[in-house]
């Protein structure tokens, strides 16, 4: 898949994807927030932004980037409301209370504008539902925000993100059986 300065080419349009993680709790969410970063990176996003600075999460993700390649970054913001409002593109809040992705407006899955994917941890402030351009559900049942992100990004990129080359020091050599890592 062509990549130019972290913008993916989809349907003839260059698109940038950022993921905003809300409600990170230091004691409970290190693993989930780290996994959100790993899925974001592997599935074509360029950045994870958190509503708090957690050096443990940032360090874990940046270690993967260092070893496995890519130019993914981790940032934090003290004003997530402004971050959503000021984002130049579509803000997509993934929530089980939203419109089912199968019935989502076409623009939710098109590459014509940059996307900010908003994911909550603990109870999401009701204000998020008003700030986001779209409230989209990956099914209307309780589920993991990590799973929701993976499904959404895969639908958005129509599977081509899985062919991305990262050119890091480490690389999996695909095998029918067993496992081999180069580097």
C-alpha positions in Angstrom: 0.0 0.0 0.0 1.5 3.4 -0.9 2.5 5.5 2.0 3.5 9.1 1.8 4.3 11.0 5.1 1.9 8.7 7.0 -1.1 9.5 4.8 -2.7 6.4 3.3 -4.0 6.3 -0.2 -7.6 5.0 -0.2 -10.0 5.3 -3.1 -7.6 7.8 -4.7 -7.4 10.1 -1.6 -4.7 10.6 0.9 -6.0 10.2 4.4 -4.5 10.6 7.9 -5.8 8.7 10.9 -5.4 9.6 14.6 -6.8 7.8 17.6 -7.9 9.7 20.7 -8.1 7.7 23.9 -10.3 9.1 26.6 -10.6 8.0 30.2 -7.3 6.2 30.6 -6.9 5.1 34.3 -3.3 4.6 35.3 -3.9 1.7 37.6 -6.3 -0.3 35.4 -5.8 0.7 31.7 -2.1 0.3 30.9 -2.6 -2.9 28.9 -5.8 -1.8 27.1 -4.4 1.6 26.2 -1.1 0.0 25.0 -3.2 -2.4 22.9 -5.1 0.5 21.4 -1.8 2.0 20.4 -0.5 -1.3 18.9 -3.7 -1.9 16.9 -3.7 1.8 15.8 -0.2 1.4 14.4 -0.6 -2.0 12.8 -3.9 -1.0 11.2 -2.8 2.2 9.6 -3.2 5.1 12.1 -0.3 7.5 12.5 -0.8 8.6 16.1 -2.4 7.8 19.5 -3.4 10.8 21.6 -4.3 10.2 25.2 -6.2 12.5 27.6 -3.4 12.0 30.1 0.4 11.4 29.8 1.3 7.8 30.8 5.0 7.2 30.2 4.6 3.5 30.6 2.1 3.2 27.8 4.1 5.6 25.6 7.3 3.7 26.2 5.8 0.3 25.5 4.4 1.5 22.2 7.5 3.4 21.1 9.7 0.3 21.9 7.5 -1.6 19.3 7.9 1.2 16.8 11.7 1.2 17.4 12.0 -2.6 16.8 9.3 -3.2 14.2 9.4 0.0 12.2 7.0 2.7 11.2 6.7 6.3 12.3 3.8 6.0 14.7 3.7 8.5 17.6 2.1 8.8 21.0 1.0 12.2 22.4 -1.2 13.5 25.1 -3.6 16.5 25.3 -4.9 18.3 28.3 -7.9 19.6 26.4 -9.5 16.7 24.6 -12.6 18.8 23.8 -10.6 21.3 21.9 -8.7 18.4 20.2 -11.9 17.0 18.8 -13.3 20.4 17.9 -10.1 21.6 16.2 -9.5 18.3 14.3 -9.6 19.0 10.5 -11.5 16.0 9.3 -14.2 13.6 10.5 -14.4 12.7 14.2 -15.7 9.2 14.6 -16.7 8.2 18.2 -16.8 4.4 18.4 -19.5 3.5 21.0 -21.9 0.7 21.4 -24.7 3.3 21.6 -24.1 4.7 18.1 -25.4 3.9 14.6 -24.4 0.4 13.6 -21.4 0.5 11.2 -23.4 -1.5 8.7 -25.9 1.5 8.5 -23.3 4.3 8.9 -23.2 7.2 6.4 -20.9 6.6 3.5 -18.4 9.2 4.6 -17.6 7.3 7.8 -15.9 4.6 5.7 -14.5 6.8 2.8 -11.0 8.1 2.4 -12.0 11.6 1.4 -11.2 13.3 4.7 -8.8 12.7 7.6 -10.3 10.7 10.5 -10.0 11.1 14.3 -11.2 7.9 16.0 -12.4 8.6 19.5 -12.5 5.8 22.0 -13.5 5.9 25.7 -12.3 3.8 28.6 -14.4 4.5 31.6 -17.8 6.2 31.3 -17.5 8.6 28.4 -18.7 12.2 29.1 -22.0 12.8 27.3 -20.4 15.8 25.7 -18.4 13.4 23.4 -21.6 12.3 21.7 -22.3 16.0 20.7 -18.7 16.9 19.7 -18.1 13.9 17.5 -19.3 14.1 13.9 -20.4 10.5 14.0 -21.2 8.1 16.8 -20.7 4.6 15.3 -21.2 1.2 16.9 -19.4 -2.0 16.0 -22.5 -3.9 17.1 -24.8 -2.6 19.8 -23.6 -4.9 22.6 -20.8 -4.4 25.2 -17.4 -5.1 23.6 -13.8 -4.1 23.8 -12.7 -0.8 22.4 -9.6 -2.6 21.0 -11.9 -4.8 19.0 -14.0 -1.9 17.9 -10.9 0.0 16.7 -9.6 -3.0 14.7 -12.9 -3.7 13.0 -13.4 0.0 12.2 -9.9 0.5 10.7 -10.2 -2.8 8.7 -13.5 -1.7 7.3 -12.2 1.8 6.5 -9.1 0.4 4.6 -11.0 -2.6 3.2 -8.2 -4.9 4.4 -5.3 -3.4 2.5 -3.7 -2.1 5.7 -2.8 -5.7 6.5 -0.3 -5.6 3.6 1.6 -2.6 4.9 5.4 -3.0 5.1 7.0 -1.4 8.2 10.7 -2.0 7.4 11.9 -2.3 11.0 14.8 -4.2 12.5 12.4 -7.1 13.2 10.1 -8.7 10.7 7.9 -11.8 10.8 8.6 -14.4 8.1 5.1 -15.8 7.5 5.0 -19.5 8.0 2.3 -22.1 7.5 3.5 -23.7 10.8 5.8 -22.4 13.4 7.2 -18.9 13.8 10.2 -17.1 12.5 11.3 -13.5 13.2 14.1 -11.9 11.3 16.3 -9.4 13.1 
